[in-house]
Amino acid sequence: MGHILTVIKHRRAVRKNCFRAGIPWRGIVHDLSKFSPTELIPGIRFYQGNRSPNERERELFGYSKAWLHHKGRNRHHFEYWNDLNIKTRHYEPVRMPTVFAVEMFCDRVGASKVYKGKDYRDSDPLDYFLRGKARSAMHPDTADDLERWLRLLAEQGEKAAFSAVREEVKKAKLEEKEARRAVMKNLKGNPEK
């Protein structure tokens, strides 16, 4: 029961953050895969209350089936964004679209609040990011964006950080709209494509 309550609490915190960031749909659908049997059963079975059940599953089996399932279905995880580079023929991180990078920011803030509870500080998500090895596994531009938003949160607080990510979401939506218009204009002008 502890795992389910933690997931519900986490989803609620992230949903609130996503609404503040201007990506409400991402907050509504955030982490729904955690209720699938592949993730839910190990989550309940390996729940300890002080760390991710995925860590315990990894200790026992050498990998976490729940995590592999989760990261493959949730685009707010940078691990999802690896693809084959046609020049090098190696799998490499690719830049995350802004909406998913912002959801990742919302996720990290929400997770820190849930796991730290009353001891949460706005610098906690940044500290966690800087301590971890995620930066080296992310596309450099994605890592820079995330660190910039986390630093803003740590130094100026939530109001400034969420205002900044909202502006980046608006900018990305405009750029996407313009790109779609250009593609449609190109297709109309050249019927052979």
C-alpha positions in Angstrom: 0.0 0.0 0.0 2.9 2.3 0.7 4.1 2.2 -2.9 0.7 3.0 -4.3 0.3 6.0 -2.0 3.8 7.2 -2.9 3.0 7.0 -6.6 -0.3 8.9 -6.1 1.3 11.6 -4.0 4.1 11.9 -6.6 1.7 12.1 -9.5 -0.3 14.8 -7.7 2.9 16.9 -7.1 4.1 16.6 -10.7 0.6 17.3 -12.0 0.5 20.6 -10.0 4.0 21.5 -11.4 3.0 20.7 -15.0 0.0 22.9 -14.7 2.2 25.7 -13.4 4.7 25.1 -16.3 2.0 25.4 -18.9 1.9 21.7 -19.9 -1.3 20.5 -18.2 -1.8 17.4 -20.4 1.7 16.1 -19.5 0.7 16.4 -15.8 -2.5 14.4 -16.3 -0.8 11.5 -18.1 2.4 11.6 -16.1 3.7 8.2 -14.9 0.4 6.3 -15.7 2.5 3.3 -16.7 3.3 2.9 -13.0 -0.2 1.3 -12.7 0.6 -1.3 -15.3 1.3 -4.8 -13.8 4.9 -4.7 -15.1 5.6 -1.7 -12.9 3.1 -2.0 -10.1 3.7 -5.5 -8.9 7.5 -5.0 -8.5 6.8 -1.6 -7.0 4.7 -3.2 -4.3 6.9 -6.2 -3.9 10.2 -4.3 -3.5 8.9 -1.2 -1.7 11.0 -0.1 1.2 9.8 3.4 1.8 13.2 5.1 1.6 14.4 4.5 -2.0 13.0 3.4 -5.3 11.8 -0.2 -5.5 13.7 -0.4 -8.8 17.0 -0.3 -6.9 16.1 -3.4 -4.9 14.9 -5.2 -8.0 18.3 -4.4 -9.6 20.2 -5.7 -6.6 18.3 -9.0 -6.8 18.2 -9.6 -10.6 20.9 -7.4 -12.1 18.3 -5.2 -13.8 14.9 -3.7 -13.1 12.2 -4.9 -15.5 9.9 -2.2 -14.0 12.4 0.5 -14.9 13.1 -0.8 -18.4 9.3 -0.8 -19.0 8.9 2.7 -17.4 11.7 4.5 -19.3 10.5 3.0 -22.6 7.1 4.5 -22.2 7.6 7.8 -20.5 9.2 10.5 -22.7 10.0 12.8 -19.7 12.9 10.4 -18.9 16.1 11.3 -20.8 16.9 7.6 -21.1 14.0 7.4 -23.6 15.8 9.8 -25.9 18.6 7.6 -27.3 18.7 6.8 -30.9 21.1 5.4 -33.5 23.4 8.1 -35.0 23.5 7.3 -38.7 27.0 8.7 -39.0 28.7 7.0 -36.1 26.4 3.9 -36.0 26.3 4.2 -32.2 23.3 4.8 -29.9 23.6 8.4 -28.6 21.5 10.8 -26.6 19.4 13.1 -28.6 18.0 16.5 -27.5 14.7 16.2 -25.7 11.8 18.2 -27.1 11.1 21.1 -24.7 7.7 19.8 -23.4 9.3 16.6 -22.2 12.4 18.3 -20.8 10.0 20.6 -18.8 8.0 17.6 -17.6 11.4 16.1 -16.5 12.0 19.3 -14.5 8.5 19.1 -13.0 9.1 15.4 -12.2 12.4 16.1 -10.4 10.9 18.9 -8.3 7.8 16.8 -7.5 9.9 13.7 -6.5 12.2 15.8 -4.3 9.2 17.3 -2.5 7.6 13.9 -2.0 10.8 12.1 -0.8 12.1 15.0 1.3 8.8 16.0 2.8 9.0 18.8 5.3 12.8 18.9 4.9 12.5 19.9 1.2 14.5 22.9 0.0 14.4 24.5 -3.5 18.1 23.5 -3.9 17.4 19.8 -3.4 16.5 18.9 -7.0 19.7 20.7 -8.2 21.8 19.0 -5.6 20.5 15.6 -6.7 21.2 16.4 -10.3 24.7 17.5 -9.6 25.5 14.5 -7.5 24.2 12.0 -10.0 25.7 10.8 -13.3 22.7 11.8 -15.4 24.4 14.8 -17.1 26.9 12.6 -18.9 24.1 10.4 -20.2 21.9 13.2 -21.5 22.3 15.3 -24.6 24.4 18.3 -23.6 21.6 20.8 -24.6 19.0 18.9 -22.5 21.4 18.8 -19.6 22.1 22.5 -19.8 18.4 23.3 -20.0 17.6 21.2 -17.0 20.5 22.6 -14.9 19.6 26.2 -15.8 16.0 25.6 -14.6 17.1 23.8 -11.4 19.6 26.6 -10.7 16.9 29.2 -11.1 14.7 27.2 -8.7 17.5 27.0 -6.2 18.6 30.6 -6.4 15.3 32.5 -7.1 12.5 30.1 -6.0 9.6 28.4 -7.7 7.9 31.5 -9.0 10.9 32.5 -11.1 11.6 28.9 -12.2 8.1 28.1 -13.3 7.8 31.5 -15.1 10.9 30.7 -17.1 9.8 27.2 -18.1 6.4 28.5 -19.1 8.1 31.0 -21.4 10.2 28.2 -22.9 7.1 26.1 -23.5 5.4 29.0 -25.2 8.4 29.6 -27.4 8.7 25.9 -28.3 5.0 25.7 -29.2 5.4 28.7 -31.6 8.4 27.2 -33.2 6.6 23.9 -33.7 3.6 25.7 -35.2 5.9 27.6 -37.6 7.7 24.4 -38.6 4.4 22.7 -39.4 3.3 25.7 -41.5 6.5 25.5 -43.5 6.2 21.8 -44.1 2.6 22.2 -45.2 3.5 25.1 -47.5 6.3 23.1 -49.0 4.0 20.1 -49.6 1.4 22.3 -51.2 3.9 24.0 -53.4 5.5 20.7 -54.6 2.8 18.0 -55.2 5.4 15.3 -56.0 6.6 15.1 -52.3 
